[in-house]
């Protein structure tokens, strides 16, 4: 397990293809970002969809993503997701 600068985020080589996940859940940070940024779900709705997550975990996931991705990478990734989302 590789620690990060975020208390709820880790990278485990055998879990989710080496993507950052929320500690103890197996849920990718990317999944939270997709729901919040690209699908436009408010945080309360994300909590309803994922009752095993806490508000601090969601905030940390979003924070970790925006600290590690460049704006250009977010833009390219967002375009790819928008093309795949009905």
C-alpha positions in Angstrom: 0.0 0.0 0.0 1.3 3.4 -1.0 0.4 6.3 1.2 -0.5 9.7 -0.2 -0.6 13.2 1.3 -4.3 12.7 1.9 -5.4 10.8 5.0 -8.2 8.8 3.3 -6.5 8.1 0.0 -4.2 5.2 -0.7 -2.8 3.4 -3.8 -2.8 -0.4 -3.6 -1.1 -2.2 -6.5 -3.6 -5.1 -6.3 -6.7 -3.0 -6.0 -8.4 -1.2 -8.9 -5.5 -1.3 -11.3 -3.2 0.9 -9.1 -5.7 3.8 -9.1 -6.0 5.9 -6.0 -8.8 4.5 -3.8 -10.6 5.7 -0.6 -8.9 3.8 2.3 -10.8 0.8 3.4 -13.4 0.9 0.7 -11.9 -0.2 -2.6 -13.8 2.7 -4.2 -11.7 4.7 -6.8 -11.2 8.4 -6.3 -12.0 8.7 -10.0 -15.5 7.3 -9.4 -16.3 10.1 -6.9 -14.9 12.7 -9.2 -17.0 11.4 -12.1 -20.1 11.6 -10.1 -19.4 15.0 -8.7 -17.7 16.9 -11.5 -18.9 15.2 -14.7 -22.4 13.9 -13.7 -23.1 16.9 -11.5 -24.2 15.0 -8.4 -24.2 17.0 -5.2 -22.2 15.6 -2.4 -25.4 14.7 -0.5 -26.5 12.5 -3.4 -23.1 10.8 -3.6 -23.4 10.0 0.1 -26.9 8.6 -0.5 -25.5 6.4 -3.4 -22.6 5.2 -1.3 -23.6 5.0 2.4 -20.3 3.3 3.3 -18.5 6.6 2.5 -18.3 9.6 4.9 -18.3 13.3 4.1 -14.6 13.7 5.0 -13.7 10.8 2.7 -15.5 12.4 -0.2 -13.9 15.7 0.4 -10.5 14.1 0.6 -11.1 12.2 -2.7 -12.1 15.4 -4.5 -9.2 17.3 -3.0 -6.6 14.6 -3.9 -7.8 14.5 -7.5 -7.6 18.3 -8.0 -4.1 18.4 -6.4 -2.7 15.7 -8.6 -4.3 16.4 -12.0 -3.4 19.3 -14.2 -6.2 21.4 -15.7 -5.4 20.0 -19.2 -5.6 16.4 -18.0 -8.9 17.1 -16.3 -10.2 18.6 -19.5 -9.1 15.7 -21.7 -10.5 13.2 -19.2 -13.8 15.1 -18.9 -14.3 15.1 -22.6 -13.7 11.3 -22.8 -16.3 10.8 -20.0 -18.8 13.1 -21.5 -18.6 11.2 -24.8 -19.3 7.9 -22.9 -22.1 9.2 -20.7 -25.6 9.2 -22.3 
